Amino acid sequence: MDMNYNHVEHGDALENRALLNSFIELHRSQLQLSNVPNFFYPILFHKLQNQIFDAGEYFSIVEVENDEGETVRRKVRVTGEHNLLKTDPSMIFLIDHAYTYRINNIRNELEQLPQLVERLSHLMLIPADEENKIDAIIERMWKFNHTYTLAVDGGSAEDREPYWYIRDEFGSAIEHSEQPNVRMAPFLSMMDGQMYTLLWVIDDIECDDSVTVDYVCGTRDDLLRRAKLVPWTDDDLTEDVEYQQTEPDEQYFNTGRESETLPSSDTYPVIDLTKLNRTIKVFTDVELIHNHLLDNRFQIVDNQSDADIVFSRKHFKDFKKLCEETQQFINQYPFENVINIKDLLAVICRRTSPLINHETLQSYPLWLPTTYNLTYELPKFISYFQHRENNDLDNHWIVKPFNLARSIDTHVTKNLNEIIRLADSGPKIVCKYIDRPLLFHREDSGLVKFDIRYVVILRSLEPLKVYVYEKFWLRFANKPYSLDNNYDDYQVHFTVMNYRYAQNLKKITCEEFVPLFDKQQPNLKWSNVQENIFSMIRQVFERAILRKPPCGMAPCSRSRAIYAVDLMLDENGQPYLLEMNFMPDIERACLYYPTFIDDIFRTLFLDESSNSNVVDISSK
């Protein structure tokens, strides 16, 4: 790649080419990903090195007023002294950011920064007499928001939570166009560790012309562009966009997924572990199994090749080698990602169910919250949201990343613009929020949300042999449930408290919970609710094997597995599936029920489920 190092503004030459080369090497991947032409690199380095913010020399902000003299929007134009050429290597500019934040922190931060509230209110054209400017900012900011993630190898899940930022007044005033003349992109400078927005000219701009950018740059599909632009256009998609969902093709199930191998058949010999004349050898990287597998028919070994059973937290994919070269059992099933990844789980759960009812807008099955994939179903979702709005139906939704746990980057909202823009920060699904959940009375808090976790034991898919550990776990919100506008109060809307707000964590066993449930819910009976829960869990596995891999799970005689099923109840006791997790956290299970690991292993590998806290839910 040829570089032109001769263009230096005002003779301020870069004396040390090594510094420039070092800058380029450090930032090359960023610059290329944003499609910044390489002839801009030297001037960009110069401006960053000297902190030159010279956009004001070339551009000005124009306020557009209505007939009453009120400013209704702003735009940027080229000042009357300059024509800007796309081939001019100095036509790249640094734009500062007015505010950078993580979504769940914004309210608390704004409450402590009144000057920032005033600045953002002015930037977003919020009237000076607005009573609650913070609420107005949170409502309107999605037309001004942009995002980036600073994930690093080996970082925590929290590190993968995206940052959002609002450009300064100049950057925020640049309007959208289908024929833009500038491009903008976030940029992390390794020189000072600061985030900027880069603006560079991509088409010649004459004096007094407006400066425009494509708000959805990179999106080529016409319908998807139209959907992504709804926050600025207020477009109505109800007339010509169908909200009914269809199952994606096989390619979708493979996209971005780690490849798996399957044996040519499932006729390879399977050891009957109950008939071994020795102990059954177990290799595991799960410390709790080391400490709690007490049944003397099993023996922990240090060498994986010596084991009869491999029980691992690491995802296993080579089932062909497992079956053809070993006689080992593994604690995973081929293509179990269809139930463990949120977007695929929703797809398989809809199989055999009716379409969304056009009159009531009810989706099916009843136990699956209405779920759309914001990557490939965004136009359908917008149409469905707007249909609900037109029918005065509740429109609270919860947006979840495909593959993050512990409610990280998960948001409750009824703001359509927010949902559309949240998809910019990574693959997400949006699920209908259970707006009328069944509540539990906490003596210290009042009526709060709660969810339930069951451990599911899958011994076989063909025939289906699925069990549930009858002891279940409960998680509670810390604050009384409310659907006011404060959707960012984690302790109201979420129940995973052991990673944050653990000081108010409520712990209760299922043995304590059931009589309290029956007392607090005289119109419901726990045994009936649990029967519906078990039916729901069984249906998930029945639907997961209706299609062959990669669109469904594959039977494997060497596979055994446990999963966590998280669910909630609505005010009528209807269960709703939230998610299913591979290799769940079993610390509480081992703490409360000392035989838990033995019960699991006996069921999975010895086919002993009677008198072991395990319920067979295989048949209807």
PAKE-260705 format. One record per residue (C-alpha): x, y, z. Coordinates in steps of 0.05 Angstrom, whole numbers, padded with zeros to 5 digits, always signed. Layout:
<nodes>
XYZ/...
</nodes>
This chain:
<nodes>
+00000+00000+00000/+00033+00065-00023/+00032+00121+00027/+00039+00195+00009/+00078+00229+00065/+00089+00295+00029/+00023+00328+00044/+00035+00370+00106/-00008+00431+00123/+00027+00498+00134/+00096+00467+00127/+00090+00434+00195/+00128+00372+00170/+00130+00308+00209/+00204+00304+00225/+00204+00233+00246/+00174+00184+00196/+00181+00129+00248/+00129+00163+00292/+00080+00165+00234/+00094+00093+00216/+00084+00072+00288/+00018+00110+00290/-00006+00076+00226/+00013+00006+00251/-00023+00017+00317/-00086+00042+00284/-00086+00008+00216/-00141-00043+00232/-00187+00011+00259/-00176+00057+00200/-00185+00002+00149/-00247-00024+00183/-00277+00046+00178/-00254+00053+00105/-00213+00116+00119/-00171+00128+00056/-00097+00121+00070/-00078+00189+00042/-00112+00219+00103/-00067+00183+00153/-00010+00234+00158/-00056+00293+00170/-00098+00253+00220/-00034+00237+00258/-00014+00310+00257/-00082+00333+00283/-00083+00282+00338/-00011+00297+00358/-00026+00371+00363/-00099+00366+00385/-00124+00406+00326/-00199+00413+00323/-00206+00457+00261/-00275+00438+00235/-00299+00508+00254/-00254+00538+00201/-00293+00501+00146/-00363+00488+00173/-00418+00524+00211/-00481+00502+00246/-00547+00530+00219/-00611+00531+00260/-00675+00518+00221/-00736+00552+00251/-00811+00543+00242/-00861+00598+00230/-00863+00614+00305/-00789+00626+00307/-00774+00562+00344/-00713+00521+00326/-00738+00454+00299/-00672+00425+00274/-00600+00441+00261/-00556+00427+00201/-00484+00438+00181/-00460+00475+00119/-00394+00493+00088/-00375+00565+00102/-00374+00614+00045/-00299+00616+00040/-00283+00544+00020/-00296+00490-00031/-00279+00422-00001/-00247+00370-00045/-00249+00296-00031/-00178+00289-00056/-00151+00340-00007/-00112+00301+00047/-00128+00355+00098/-00203+00342+00094/-00205+00297+00155/-00229+00326+00221/-00232+00308+00295/-00300+00312+00330/-00305+00311+00405/-00358+00274+00445/-00406+00310+00490/-00421+00248+00533/-00399+00176+00537/-00435+00126+00581/-00465+00058+00592/-00540+00057+00587/-00556+00031+00656/-00515+00087+00688/-00544+00146+00651/-00598+00167+00699/-00553+00167+00760/-00499+00204+00723/-00545+00257+00696/-00575+00269+00764/-00505+00287+00789/-00486+00330+00728/-00536+00387+00720/-00490+00424+00671/-00489+00363+00626/-00565+00359+00629/-00569+00431+00604/-00519+00418+00549/-00554+00355+00524/-00622+00389+00529/-00598+00445+00484/-00565+00396+00436/-00629+00354+00431/-00675+00416+00425/-00712+00399+00489/-00753+00461+00510/-00725+00502+00566/-00790+00495+00605/-00789+00419+00603/-00804+00395+00674/-00764+00330+00672/-00706+00341+00626/-00671+00276+00645/-00731+00235+00623/-00735+00276+00559/-00661+00264+00545/-00667+00189+00556/-00728+00188+00509/-00696+00229+00453/-00623+00208+00457/-00631+00150+00409/-00631+00198+00350/-00562+00222+00373/-00531+00159+00401/-00473+00120+00373/-00436+00060+00401/-00371+00022+00407/-00344-00036+00448/-00274-00040+00478/-00272-00116+00488/-00204-00146+00500/-00180-00218+00498/-00186-00250+00566/-00232-00195+00592/-00294-00206+00633/-00365-00209+00607/-00376-00139+00635/-00319-00114+00589/-00361-00134+00529/-00417-00087+00549/-00420-00031+00497/-00407+00042+00508/-00454+00094+00478/-00435+00165+00462/-00465+00230+00437/-00423+00273+00391/-00413+00346+00406/-00460+00399+00379/-00425+00402+00311/-00424+00326+00301/-00496+00319+00324/-00521+00371+00276/-00499+00335+00212/-00561+00309+00178/-00575+00244+00141/-00575+00237+00066/-00580+00179+00017/-00525+00215-00022/-00477+00236+00034/-00416+00279+00023/-00379+00260+00088/-00368+00198+00128/-00360+00191+00203/-00333+00136+00248/-00312+00127+00321/-00237+00124+00332/-00196+00104+00393/-00130+00141+00394/-00074+00100+00424/-00035+00166+00431/-00078+00191+00488/-00129+00135+00501/-00186+00180+00481/-00246+00165+00436/-00261+00213+00379/-00305+00214+00318/-00269+00222+00252/-00303+00261+00196/-00274+00259+00126/-00299+00285+00059/-00321+00232+00008/-00350+00278-00045/-00332+00349-00067/-00374+00401-00029/-00384+00472-00054/-00389+00534-00012/-00454+00540+00027/-00475+00468+00012/-00502+00425+00069/-00458+00372+00099/-00492+00304+00103/-00476+00233+00125/-00510+00166+00116/-00537+00147+00185/-00541+00073+00166/-00477+00070+00125/-00460-00001+00105/-00533-00025+00102/-00550-00038+00029/-00616-00075+00033/-00672-00025+00019/-00722-00052+00069/-00671-00058+00124/-00646+00013+00111/-00718+00037+00116/-00726+00000+00182/-00661+00026+00212/-00680+00098+00193/-00746+00096+00231/-00717+00135+00291/-00707+00195+00244/-00764+00184+00193/-00821+00159+00238/-00838+00113+00180/-00901+00070+00186/-00886-00003+00166/-00954-00032+00183/-00983-00026+00113/-00930-00062+00072/-00886-00102+00119/-00911-00170+00143/-00898-00185+00216/-00910-00260+00212/-00846-00300+00223/-00817-00356+00181/-00761-00403+00201/-00693-00382+00172/-00657-00428+00124/-00602-00476+00141/-00548-00426+00127/-00572-00382+00184/-00561-00439+00234/-00489-00445+00211/-00473-00370+00208/-00422-00351+00260/-00426-00419+00295/-00368-00464+00308/-00370-00525+00262/-00386-00593+00290/-00372-00663+00265/-00420-00722+00268/-00405-00796+00260/-00428-00829+00196/-00479-00869+00237/-00500-00878+00308/-00486-00953+00309/-00419-00950+00346/-00415-00994+00408/-00438-00963+00473/-00411-00989+00539/-00463-01008+00591/-00432-00973+00650/-00475-01012+00698/-00441-01077+00678/-00369-01056+00686/-00331-01098+00736/-00293-01036+00760/-00306-00964+00780/-00330-00916+00726/-00274-00866+00711/-00293-00793+00705/-00251-00736+00678/-00277-00666+00694/-00255-00594+00697/-00313-00577+00744/-00285-00570+00814/-00353-00581+00847/-00357-00650+00815/-00288-00666+00843/-00314-00649+00912/-00385-00675+00910/-00385-00739+00867/-00386-00786+00926/-00419-00848+00898/-00363-00900+00903/-00382-00930+00835/-00349-00868+00803/-00275-00849+00806/-00245-00782+00787/-00183-00789+00742/-00132-00738+00721/-00120-00762+00650/-00176-00752+00600/-00155-00811+00557/-00166-00858+00616/-00238-00835+00628/-00303-00869+00613/-00339-00802+00622/-00315-00733+00602/-00354-00679+00639/-00329-00611+00616/-00346-00537+00617/-00312-00529+00549/-00356-00536+00488/-00344-00601+00452/-00355-00607+00377/-00319-00668+00349/-00371-00723+00358/-00344-00761+00298/-00277-00772+00333/-00311-00787+00399/-00353-00844+00370/-00302-00872+00321/-00239-00869+00362/-00261-00875+00435/-00315-00908+00477/-00324-00847+00521/-00388-00811+00542/-00391-00734+00537/-00436-00686+00575/-00460-00651+00511/-00504-00664+00451/-00488-00648+00378/-00517-00581+00358/-00545-00566+00427/-00531-00493+00410/-00602-00491+00382/-00628-00490+00453/-00571-00454+00487/-00567-00392+00442/-00625-00345+00451/-00642-00331+00378/-00641-00404+00357/-00681-00425+00418/-00738-00379+00397/-00736-00408+00327/-00741-00481+00348/-00795-00466+00400/-00842-00437+00347/-00841-00501+00307/-00911-00533+00299/-00944-00472+00330/-00997-00429+00296/-00979-00361+00266/-00990-00297+00304/-01065-00284+00310/-01082-00224+00266/-01139-00201+00311/-01108-00208+00380/-01034-00205+00358/-01022-00264+00405/-00961-00305+00386/-00950-00380+00399/-00932-00423+00435/-00962-00387+00494/-00902-00404+00537/-00853-00368+00491/-00852-00292+00497/-00861-00261+00428/-00789-00258+00402/-00757-00225+00342/-00685-00227+00318/-00662-00155+00309/-00611-00176+00257/-00655-00207+00205/-00726-00192+00230/-00721-00118+00246/-00772-00094+00194/-00821-00149+00217/-00812-00129+00289/-00824-00055+00275/-00888-00073+00238/-00910-00116+00296/-00893-00063+00348/-00931-00010+00308/-00991-00057+00301/-00992-00067+00376/-00987+00008+00386/-01046+00020+00339/-01086-00032+00379/-01069+00000+00447/-01034-00064+00469/-00977-00063+00520/-00911-00051+00484/-00858-00063+00537/-00800-00104+00510/-00735-00132+00535/-00674-00131+00490/-00621-00185+00501/-00554-00200+00468/-00551-00269+00437/-00495-00296+00480/-00483-00256+00544/-00507-00279+00612/-00523-00246+00679/-00569-00193+00646/-00508-00157+00617/-00528-00108+00561/-00601-00127+00572/-00652-00070+00572/-00726-00060+00586/-00761-00007+00545/-00824+00014+00507/-00784+00062+00463/-00783+00036+00392/-00724+00080+00373/-00684+00052+00430/-00697-00020+00408/-00677-00005+00336/-00613+00030+00357/-00593-00022+00409/-00584-00071+00352/-00525-00028+00329/-00484-00053+00389/-00484-00127+00370/-00532-00184+00353/-00594-00182+00396/-00664-00209+00404/-00723-00171+00429/-00775-00207+00471/-00843-00184+00495/-00833-00163+00567/-00878-00200+00616/-00912-00136+00639/-00959-00171+00688/-00915-00221+00723/-00936-00262+00783/-00906-00226+00843/-00879-00253+00908/-00887-00215+00974/-00820-00202+01007/-00828-00179+01078/-00770-00130+01070/-00789-00103+01002/-00862-00115+00983/-00887-00147+00918/-00827-00164+00874/-00813-00202+00810/-00782-00271+00814/-00758-00324+00767/-00747-00399+00773/-00690-00444+00751/-00696-00519+00741/-00638-00566+00724/-00658-00611+00666/-00625-00678+00656/-00624-00704+00585/-00606-00778+00579/-00630-00791+00508/-00663-00757+00449/-00685-00820+00412/-00724-00843+00450/-00734-00780+00490/-00711-00790+00561/-00713-00724+00598/-00716-00712+00672/-00721-00652+00718/-00686-00645+00784/-00746-00634+00829/-00710-00583+00873/-00713-00516+00839/-00680-00449+00852/-00710-00380+00859/-00685-00310+00846/-00719-00247+00868/-00717-00174+00850/-00697-00128+00907/-00748-00072+00897/-00824-00072+00887/-00846-00084+00816/-00871-00023+00778/-00880-00003+00705/-00864+00070+00713/-00814+00103+00666/-00753+00082+00707/-00737+00020+00666/-00663+00027+00681/-00673+00009+00755/-00640-00060+00754/-00666-00079+00823/-00739-00071+00799/-00737-00108+00733/-00682-00161+00741/-00672-00219+00789/-00598-00237+00781/-00572-00203+00843/-00513-00246+00865/-00465-00209+00818/-00490-00140+00837/-00532-00114+00895/-00517-00179+00931/-00526-00145+00999/-00601-00149+00989/-00602-00218+00959/-00661-00259+00983/-00647-00333+00992/-00703-00383+01000/-00707-00457+00985/-00761-00489+00943/-00785-00526+01005/-00798-00459+01038/-00826-00427+00974/-00881-00476+00957/-00925-00467+01019/-00914-00392+01015/-00935-00393+00941/-00998-00432+00956/-01014-00384+01012/-01000-00320+00972/-01035-00347+00909/-01101-00378+00933/-01127-00383+00862/-01067-00423+00839/-01037-00489+00863/-00963-00500+00856/-00970-00573+00835/-01013-00551+00775/-00964-00495+00757/-00906-00544+00760/-00942-00593+00715/-00947-00538+00662/-00874-00522+00670/-00853-00594+00659/-00898-00597+00597/-00864-00535+00570/-00794-00564+00581/-00812-00629+00547/-00840-00591+00486/-00774-00554+00477/-00737-00620+00467/-00792-00648+00423/-00786-00588+00377/-00710-00587+00380/-00707-00654+00343/-00759-00640+00290/-00705-00619+00241/-00637-00649+00228/-00572-00612+00244/-00553-00557+00239/-00626-00537+00248/-00638-00584+00306/-00604-00626+00359/-00576-00694+00338/-00585-00758+00378/-00520-00789+00401/-00514-00852+00442/-00451-00825+00475/-00483-00759+00496/-00513-00741+00563/-00525-00670+00588/-00554-00624+00640/-00583-00555+00625/-00611-00498+00666/-00681-00475+00647/-00699-00405+00670/-00772-00384+00670/-00822-00335+00697/-00897-00337+00712/-00949-00286+00693/-01005-00266+00740/-01047-00325+00716/-00992-00375+00731/-00974-00385+00657/-00900-00404+00652/-00855-00367+00602/-00789-00395+00579/-00733-00344+00587/-00671-00383+00567/-00634-00449+00572/-00561-00453+00592/-00506-00504+00581/-00468-00527+00643/-00504-00483+00693/-00474-00457+00758/-00486-00514+00807/-00456-00483+00870/-00522-00471+00905/-00547-00540+00885/-00487-00573+00917/-00493-00528+00979/-00567-00541+00991/-00572-00613+00967/-00509-00654+00983/-00531-00712+00938/-00543-00668+00877/-00481-00690+00838/-00493-00763+00855/-00566-00757+00834/-00545-00727+00767/-00492-00779+00752/-00537-00837+00772/-00592-00812+00726/-00547-00796+00667/-00500-00856+00668/-00533-00911+00709/-00605-00898+00690/-00625-00894+00763/-00677-00840+00773/-00722-00869+00827/-00713-00842+00897/-00661-00792+00873/-00697-00724+00873/-00709-00733+00798/-00775-00731+00760/-00784-00765+00693/-00821-00718+00645/-00808-00757+00581/-00880-00774+00567/-00942-00731+00567/
</nodes>
